[in-house]
Amino acid sequence: MFSSSVDFEKREWKHRQNLIRERLLSSAADIVCIQEADGETFDADFVFMMENGYDHVLHKKFRFRCATFFLKDKFVLEQASHKDRTLVTSLRCKNTNKVLHTVNCHLSGGAAPERRLRQVHDGLQQIQKYINALDRNLAQQRKGNRPSPKLIAKAEEALKDYQDAGIIVAGDFNSDGNTAVRKLLVEGCVEPEWKEPQYPTLVLSSK
């Protein structure tokens, strides 16, 4: 798209922004995960999303960042965590009251499979940390001097919401094929002795 054979006006941002606008809005998606958004010009670049009913979370770090958009009339943002090249958002659906977590990734490129594995693992672990915090809160409610059945029931419901929540992992993985990231997402674990075929001598994890 940037080659000299492409007309200059089609290489300019205005033209490319219109193409992005058309593609994103025509999808009519409830949630949109993008990567490599320019943090310095984000509001102007994606104003069309806000004008069409989307709210968003933009990663706080890096110049080129992950951003997660969600329809305001369908979701409420409960919390967000800005990790190493992943953006974790927890959304509550207004219609069903169920929670949906998204892990929006732009994983490290090049010969860094161990870092890509850690980045996805850390994003997923953040969701587990949310669950652990709710579990501790429930335990505190039950152990109080004057346990409140109402507060205990509320804490139980909050914990169950997060335990039952769906999880979406999306984005630019900067890799494909038989990778540690794929193995983690499909099988749930990566053993210390497992190696990526592309990097047969590289230790990916000691855990």
Beta strands, then each sheet from edge to edge (+ up, - down):
strand 1: 31-38
strand 2: 54-58
strand 3: 64-71
strand 4: 75-82
strand 5: 86-93
strand 6: 99-106
strand 7: 166-172
sheet 1: 1+ 3- 2+
sheet 2: 4+ 5- 6+ 7+
end
